[in-house]
Each structure stands twice: as structure tokens, then as C-alpha cells.
Amino acid sequence: MEPDEEMNLQHGLPNEGQSEPSVPSDGSQILNGTVRTFVLRSGRLTDAQKRALEQWGPRFIIPFSKEPLAPDTLFHRAAPLILEIGFGMGQATWQIARDRPDYNYLGIEVHTPGIGRLVMDLVRHGIENVRIIQHDAVEVMRDMLPGASLTGIHIFYPDPWPKKRHHKRRLMQPAVVALMADLLQPGGYLYFVTDIESYAHATREVLDAQPLLRNRYEGFAPHQEWRPETKFERHARESGRGAFELFYVRI
Ligand SMILES: C[S@@+](CC[C@H](N)C(=O)[O-])C[C@H]1O[C@@H](n2cnc3c(N)ncnc32)[C@H](O)[C@@H]1O
């Protein structure tokens, strides 16, 4: 996403309608694929992104499969695996992979220009410890990742779905969080960031209620020094919206 596109994604959606009914949901519709957490946007693929996808895509992009994955075979070495859900343009992805090289990273996104952009940055910075799947992250978690295979899960600025009748599309719901907890190894972490206060509080409630997760902090977490600011986050900050961060550990 370009910044304008990022802003539209965040603010183009109508404001939360007080009169609209909230649709109760535990996330099971997301888990069974009848409700999606994203809308496929048409965003423009630049020539450079297109070239990067053609030339380097096969090196980094793994096809979706319903068969369980053996994560270590995807990388040139065995290392603890971090999953990132919805990396957008991948700015945080490649910078974290560069700055914390002892981990392998699996980034999931559906937006083709963002995938092209991340592939460009991986090549440009000589980063080898990232792989990408272009697919619904919920299906990847459900069908492809073995239990206890992850050391961390990163969810930075997930689509906010501000209208109450769309809350059922929000990623952070009990059934999905239960799946995340199942995929984390004991001691592994889930790191969530949003600029939408209502989503932050709702997510905190869901995470607190998940018996396999424990909040590492009292309430919201401090900013983790190693997480870089994306353009998306900068725009949010410049518009007066701060970041709400949650950091939970798998028991
Ligand atoms: C608001 S953007 C934030 C992007 C990025 N994390 C950042 O902080 O700049 C959310 C992204 O999540 C992606 N997304 C939402 N649901 C997804 C899903 N189920 N699987 C894969 N990607 C998803 C969207 O395509 C979008 O690019």
C-alpha cells in the first residue's frame, strides 16, 4: 500500500455507527472461512514490484497448501519461527528480519503490491530469513502450520473494521486466538499493535480470556524497541492516534 492507500484503508471505512447492531461473534466464522478479515484491494503494482515478483518471487514465496508444512525445510537453516499476519508493504517485516537475524520469519499477506514491495526489499538488503505466503493467514494457520511450531506471532495494525456490523470480520476473536495459542510453543509470544482504541480493548479482553496466554505486562505493553515504525503508524501518530500494544506469552 502507498501511504494514501494505507490511509484510505484505515479511514475510508465509515465511522462506527452507534445505531448499528453489534454482531456477536466468537470468530468461528472466520475460522471456517465464511467470513474474511480482509477485502482484496486492487492497488497498483509498480513495474519494479512486478519485475521483483517475476525474478525473485519463487525464491521467497511459498504456495499455499492444505498439507501441513515442515517449516524448517523452507529456510536454509533451522531457527525459531516468527509468523507475521498481514504485513502490508512489509516495512516492519524486513527491518525486524535484518535486525533480529537469529529467527526465521513467515509473512502472510493477500495484497500483491505489498508482496512485490517486500520481495524488492528482501533482495535489496540481502535478507534470507523471510518467506512469504500470499493467502488468507487464517487458512495458513488452520491448514498449514503444525501445533507448537511458532516462537512468535506479529500482528501490526490489523484491519480495524470500525463499523459495528463488521466487527465479526476482526481477526482477534476467541476462536482465532485459540488457534494462535495452539500454534505457539510454550514461552512463545503474541505481539499485537493497533491505533484503534476500541479494538485494542476488545483484543485485550479476548487475550485475557485465553487460558494458554499470559500478559507479560500489566495491561498494555510498552513499545518494543525492536519494532520499527511503518508509514502506516507514522500517519496514525501524525493524525493524533497513538499505538496500543499487547504482548502475551504462551504458558
Ligand atoms: C491495515 S493493514 C496493516 C499493514 C501492516 N501490518 C502495517 O502495520 O503497516 C492490514 C493488512 O492485513 C492484511 N490482512 C488482513 N487480513 C488478512 C488475512 N486474513 N490474511 C492475510 N492478510 C490479511 C490486509 O491485506 C492489509 O494489508
Ligand as a Chemical Component Dictionary entry (heavy atoms), coordinates in Angstrom:
data_LIG
# 
_chem_comp.id                   LIG 
_chem_comp.type                 NON-POLYMER 
_chem_comp.pdbx_formal_charge   0 
_chem_comp.three_letter_code    LIG 
# 
loop_
_chem_comp_atom.comp_id 
_chem_comp_atom.atom_id 
_chem_comp_atom.alt_atom_id 
_chem_comp_atom.type_symbol 
_chem_comp_atom.charge 
_chem_comp_atom.model_Cartn_x 
_chem_comp_atom.model_Cartn_y 
_chem_comp_atom.model_Cartn_z 
_chem_comp_atom.pdbx_ordinal 
LIG C1  C1  C 0  -4.170 -2.126  7.986  1  
LIG S1  S1  S 1  -3.016 -3.072  7.070  2  
LIG C2  C2  C 0  -1.536 -3.010  8.074  3  
LIG C3  C3  C 0  -0.305 -3.466  7.361  4  
LIG C4  C4  C 0  0.981  -3.565  8.172  5  
LIG N1  N1  N 0  0.915  -4.607  9.181  6  
LIG C5  C5  C 0  1.390  -2.244  8.784  7  
LIG O1  O1  O 0  1.451  -2.157  10.015 8  
LIG O2  O2  O -1 1.646  -1.305  8.046  9  
LIG C6  C6  C 0  -3.627 -4.726  7.355  10 
LIG C7  C7  C 0  -3.134 -5.718  6.330  11 
LIG O3  O3  O 0  -3.545 -7.019  6.726  12 
LIG C8  C8  C 0  -3.868 -7.760  5.570  13 
LIG N2  N2  N 0  -4.768 -8.843  6.003  14 
LIG C9  C9  C 0  -5.929 -8.713  6.667  15 
LIG N3  N3  N 0  -6.464 -9.923  6.940  16 
LIG C10 C10 C 0  -5.595 -10.833 6.421  17 
LIG C11 C11 C 0  -5.600 -12.242 6.361  18 
LIG N4  N4  N 0  -6.581 -12.964 6.910  19 
LIG N5  N5  N 0  -4.584 -12.854 5.742  20 
LIG C12 C12 C 0  -3.576 -12.133 5.193  21 
LIG N6  N6  N 0  -3.511 -10.795 5.215  22 
LIG C13 C13 C 0  -4.522 -10.150 5.819  23 
LIG C14 C14 C 0  -4.505 -6.749  4.632  24 
LIG O4  O4  O 0  -4.400 -7.158  3.282  25 
LIG C15 C15 C 0  -3.682 -5.490  4.931  26 
LIG O5  O5  O 0  -2.599 -5.350  4.045  27 
# 
loop_
_chem_comp_bond.comp_id 
_chem_comp_bond.atom_id_1 
_chem_comp_bond.atom_id_2 
_chem_comp_bond.value_order 
_chem_comp_bond.pdbx_ordinal 
LIG C1  S1  SING 1  
LIG S1  C2  SING 2  
LIG S1  C6  SING 3  
LIG C2  C3  SING 4  
LIG C3  C4  SING 5  
LIG C4  N1  SING 6  
LIG C4  C5  SING 7  
LIG C5  O1  DOUB 8  
LIG C5  O2  SING 9  
LIG C6  C7  SING 10 
LIG C7  O3  SING 11 
LIG C7  C15 SING 12 
LIG O3  C8  SING 13 
LIG C8  N2  SING 14 
LIG C8  C14 SING 15 
LIG N2  C9  SING 16 
LIG N2  C13 SING 17 
LIG C9  N3  DOUB 18 
LIG N3  C10 SING 19 
LIG C10 C11 SING 20 
LIG C10 C13 DOUB 21 
LIG C11 N4  SING 22 
LIG C11 N5  DOUB 23 
LIG N5  C12 SING 24 
LIG C12 N6  DOUB 25 
LIG N6  C13 SING 26 
LIG C14 O4  SING 27 
LIG C14 C15 SING 28 
LIG C15 O5  SING 29 
# 
